[in-house]
Amino acid sequence: MATQDDAVSTSLKPLTWAWLALVALTLLSLELGQWLHGVAWLQFVVAAIIWLKGTLVARSFIESHIAHPFIRNVLRVFIAFAPLALILIVFFGREFARWTTL
């Protein structure tokens, strides 16, 4: 017969795995930054890691997969904004800087 402690540890198992995946992705991004410093396509890898981490947080901790579709879609747009902004800044950084000056 399962005890209450078993039920709690079972319910926390997906969160623990998500947290470990976030730590692993963070360590991976640090290593990739050291190994691939200056490589032209590194920004795409960084953007992919940012998107993956955001998606993992939204699904595991915010539970976006069970949220109302409107909330789920708002979260998807929000999560996609940072990686897309990173890629746009890489290619069009001067134009963005010019647009933001008075």
TORBA-134040 format. One record per residue (C-alpha): residue number from 1; residue in one letter; x, y, z. Coordinates in steps of 0.02 Angstrom, whole numbers, plus 32768, in hexadecimal, padded with zeros to 4 digits. Layout:
# residues N
@pos:NUM&code:a&east:X&north:Y&up:Z
...
***
This chain:
# residues 102
@pos:1&code:m&east:8000&north:8000&up:8000
@pos:2&code:a&east:8045&north:80AA&up:7FCE
@pos:3&code:t&east:8063&north:812B&up:8053
@pos:4&code:q&east:804A&north:81E5&up:8048
@pos:5&code:d&east:8107&north:81FE&up:8038
@pos:6&code:d&east:810A&north:818B&up:7FA1
@pos:7&code:a&east:807F&north:81F1&up:7F4F
@pos:8&code:v&east:80DC&north:8294&up:7F6E
@pos:9&code:s&east:8181&north:8251&up:7F2B
@pos:10&code:t&east:8127&north:820A&up:7E93
@pos:11&code:s&east:80D3&north:82B1&up:7E6F
@pos:12&code:l&east:8178&north:830E&up:7E7F
@pos:13&code:k&east:81D8&north:8299&up:7E0D
@pos:14&code:p&east:81A9&north:82F5&up:7D69
@pos:15&code:l&east:81D8&north:839B&up:7DB9
@pos:16&code:t&east:827F&north:8356&up:7DF0
@pos:17&code:w&east:82A3&north:8316&up:7D41
@pos:18&code:a&east:8272&north:83BE&up:7CF6
@pos:19&code:w&east:82E3&north:8419&up:7D71
@pos:20&code:l&east:8374&north:83A4&up:7D49
@pos:21&code:a&east:8356&north:83C0&up:7C8F
@pos:22&code:l&east:835B&north:847C&up:7CAB
@pos:23&code:v&east:8400&north:846C&up:7D09
@pos:24&code:a&east:8446&north:83FD&up:7C80
@pos:25&code:l&east:8412&north:8477&up:7BF8
@pos:26&code:t&east:8462&north:8506&up:7C59
@pos:27&code:l&east:8505&north:84A7&up:7C6C
@pos:28&code:l&east:84FE&north:8475&up:7BB5
@pos:29&code:s&east:84E7&north:8529&up:7B80
@pos:30&code:l&east:857D&north:855E&up:7BE8
@pos:31&code:e&east:85EA&north:84D8&up:7B9A
@pos:32&code:l&east:85AE&north:84FF&up:7AEA
@pos:33&code:g&east:85D6&north:85B7&up:7B08
@pos:34&code:q&east:8688&north:8587&up:7B36
@pos:35&code:w&east:86A2&north:8508&up:7AAA
@pos:36&code:l&east:864C&north:8566&up:7A1E
@pos:37&code:h&east:8679&north:8619&up:7A4D
@pos:38&code:g&east:8672&north:8683&up:79B0
@pos:39&code:v&east:861E&north:8603&up:793F
@pos:40&code:a&east:859B&north:8656&up:78D1
@pos:41&code:w&east:8510&north:85D8&up:78F3
@pos:42&code:l&east:8523&north:85D9&up:79B1
@pos:43&code:q&east:8493&north:8655&up:79C1
@pos:44&code:f&east:841D&north:85D5&up:7974
@pos:45&code:v&east:8452&north:8553&up:79F4
@pos:46&code:v&east:843C&north:85D1&up:7A82
@pos:47&code:a&east:8390&north:8601&up:7A3F
@pos:48&code:a&east:835D&north:8549&up:7A37
@pos:49&code:i&east:8397&north:852C&up:7AEA
@pos:50&code:i&east:8338&north:85C6&up:7B26
@pos:51&code:w&east:829A&north:8589&up:7ACE
@pos:52&code:l&east:82AE&north:84D9&up:7B13
@pos:53&code:k&east:82C8&north:8517&up:7BC5
@pos:54&code:g&east:8231&north:858B&up:7BB8
@pos:55&code:t&east:81C5&north:84FF&up:7B75
@pos:56&code:l&east:81FF&north:848B&up:7BFF
@pos:57&code:v&east:81D7&north:850B&up:7C86
@pos:58&code:a&east:812C&north:8531&up:7C3B
@pos:59&code:r&east:80FC&north:847B&up:7C2C
@pos:60&code:s&east:8145&north:8437&up:7CCF
@pos:61&code:f&east:8131&north:84C6&up:7D49
@pos:62&code:i&east:80A8&north:8535&up:7D00
@pos:63&code:e&east:804B&north:849E&up:7CB9
@pos:64&code:s&east:8021&north:84F6&up:7C17
@pos:65&code:h&east:7FE9&north:8453&up:7BC6
@pos:66&code:i&east:7F4D&north:8451&up:7C35
@pos:67&code:a&east:7F2B&north:850D&up:7C2D
@pos:68&code:h&east:7EA4&north:855F&up:7BC5
@pos:69&code:p&east:7ED9&north:8566&up:7B0C
@pos:70&code:f&east:7EE3&north:8624&up:7B11
@pos:71&code:i&east:7F5C&north:8620&up:7BA4
@pos:72&code:r&east:7FBE&north:8593&up:7B55
@pos:73&code:n&east:7FD1&north:85F7&up:7AB3
@pos:74&code:v&east:8003&north:8696&up:7B10
@pos:75&code:l&east:808A&north:8631&up:7B69
@pos:76&code:r&east:80C7&north:85E8&up:7AC5
@pos:77&code:v&east:80D8&north:8696&up:7A79
@pos:78&code:f&east:812D&north:86D6&up:7B16
@pos:79&code:i&east:81A8&north:8645&up:7B17
@pos:80&code:a&east:81CF&north:8659&up:7A5E
@pos:81&code:f&east:81ED&north:8715&up:7A6F
@pos:82&code:a&east:829B&north:870D&up:7AC0
@pos:83&code:p&east:82EA&north:8692&up:7A45
@pos:84&code:l&east:829F&north:86EE&up:79B1
@pos:85&code:a&east:82DA&north:8795&up:79F6
@pos:86&code:l&east:8388&north:874C&up:7A0B
@pos:87&code:i&east:838E&north:8713&up:7956
@pos:88&code:l&east:8349&north:87B9&up:7916
@pos:89&code:i&east:83CB&north:881A&up:797B
@pos:90&code:v&east:8455&north:87AD&up:7935
@pos:91&code:f&east:8424&north:87D2&up:7881
@pos:92&code:f&east:83D8&north:8880&up:7892
@pos:93&code:g&east:842D&north:88C7&up:792D
@pos:94&code:r&east:8461&north:896B&up:78DD
@pos:95&code:e&east:83B1&north:898D&up:78A0
@pos:96&code:f&east:8366&north:896A&up:794B
@pos:97&code:a&east:83E8&north:89DB&up:799C
@pos:98&code:r&east:83BF&north:8A65&up:7920
@pos:99&code:w&east:8303&north:8A52&up:7942
@pos:100&code:t&east:831D&north:8A62&up:79FE
@pos:101&code:t&east:8385&north:8B02&up:79FA
@pos:102&code:l&east:832E&north:8BA8&up:7A06
***
